[in-house]
């Protein structure tokens, strides 16, 4: 089993003088498509650009792809007098002033979801891990649900919303919660049971296609992948790659357990949601629940336990350096911690935007 990777990142488009989110009128997408073809696309809000890697054989491939894509989009934005920023929310821009991309799909979503969609001015990281067998993918998804708050805590990078420190390390998920079919999914025993659920939604006009199931983890409706969607887009490439590496390693470890006829416990979504809430509120600085021990454990300790848990598959995956970098993330703080530190030092929220744009192109 190769556990191939795909990474999608959503970037903010920034006007350098005001530091506001700004429409790029799809000029970045048009120019980037000449270089990276369909690896760039427009999103519902005109102040957003989304990139997606090709299929990556390993984390080394992923590093080359993400670096190339961030650099390409950044260079094109600069040539147009703009900048890009990687954070789960913009520190102060208001969604009410943002332009929506004209497109029948977005028109339909706006018509259906109204202000829930218009206000969905958030930026995420989606990680795909290749698993072609749908029943195997479902088995792994059921077990992976427990680890979603661990991944999320590491990625927290959206403490500000419309000029306020929200008190959350990730306010992005609070914004997205207004959508239907979001959050931690329940357990499905078989892929047929899951497919029956999708069929009922389509039949009753809840959705017209399974892409409108926006859970924190899902079996992708088109690609032969498991897609983890819970994370804020991280500030730096190194953080994106380390989060991708720990996700890939957890999938590989759970697969290894299954081949040894060992199963990881499936916990109720209501319990996992308690940890997701804590991850959103406190990031890596709070406590989460160890359901096996039925006690609170520091989030950093639980993440270190996860790193130990996957240790025996990391070298085969070639991601030792990226996994080791997680310790640095725990020591130096997530994007949210660092954004808050900049604001506390400067008392100037525009300086937070400057910090985000600097970190976005760090190392490229």
ZIVEN-V986858 format. One record per backbone hydrogen bond with DSSP energy under -1.0 kcal/mol. CO is the residue of the C=O (numbers start at 1). NH is the residue of the N-H. If there is no record, write none. Layout:
((CO/NH) (CO/NH))
This chain:
((4/130) (5/56) (6/128) (7/53) (8/126) (9/51) (11/49) (12/85) (13/22) (14/83) (15/19) (20/15) (24/27) (26/30) (27/31) (28/32) (29/33) (32/35) (32/36) (33/37) (36/39) (39/52) (41/50) (44/101) (45/48) (46/24) (47/13) (49/11) (50/41) (51/9) (56/5) (58/62) (59/63) (60/64) (61/65) (62/66) (63/67) (64/68) (65/69) (66/70) (67/71) (68/72) (69/73) (70/74) (71/75) (72/76) (73/77) (74/78) (75/79) (76/80) (77/82) (78/81) (83/14) (85/12) (88/123) (91/163) (94/97) (95/98) (99/46) (103/107) (104/108) (105/109) (106/110) (107/111) (108/112) (109/113) (110/114) (113/116) (114/117) (114/118) (115/119) (117/120) (119/121) (120/122) (123/233) (124/10) (126/8) (127/228) (128/6) (129/226) (133/137) (134/138) (135/139) (136/140) (137/141) (138/142) (139/143) (140/144) (141/145) (143/146) (144/147) (145/148) (147/151) (148/152) (149/153) (150/154) (151/155) (156/336) (157/88) (158/171) (159/166) (161/164) (164/161) (169/158) (171/175) (172/176) (173/177) (175/178) (176/179) (181/214) (183/216) (190/194) (191/195) (192/196) (193/197) (194/198) (195/199) (196/200) (197/201) (198/202) (199/203) (200/204) (201/206) (201/207) (202/205) (209/212) (210/213) (216/229) (218/227) (223/225) (224/131) (225/220) (226/129) (227/218) (228/127) (231/125) (236/240) (237/241) (238/242) (239/243) (240/244) (241/245) (242/246) (243/247) (244/248) (245/249) (246/250) (247/251) (248/252) (249/253) (250/254) (251/255) (252/256) (253/257) (254/258) (255/259) (257/262) (258/261) (268/271) (268/272) (269/273) (271/275) (272/276) (273/277) (274/278) (275/279) (276/280) (277/281) (278/282) (279/283) (280/169) (280/170) (282/285) (286/299) (288/297) (290/294) (290/295) (295/290) (297/288) (298/302) (299/303) (300/304) (301/305) (302/306) (303/307) (304/308) (305/309) (306/310) (308/311) (310/313) (313/317) (314/319) (319/323) (320/324) (321/325) (323/326) (324/327) (325/329) (326/330) (327/331) (328/332) (329/333) (334/338) (335/339) (336/340) (337/341) (338/342) (339/343) (340/344) (341/345) (342/346) (343/347) (349/353) (350/354) (351/355) (352/356) (353/357) (354/358) (355/359) (356/360) (359/362) (361/364))
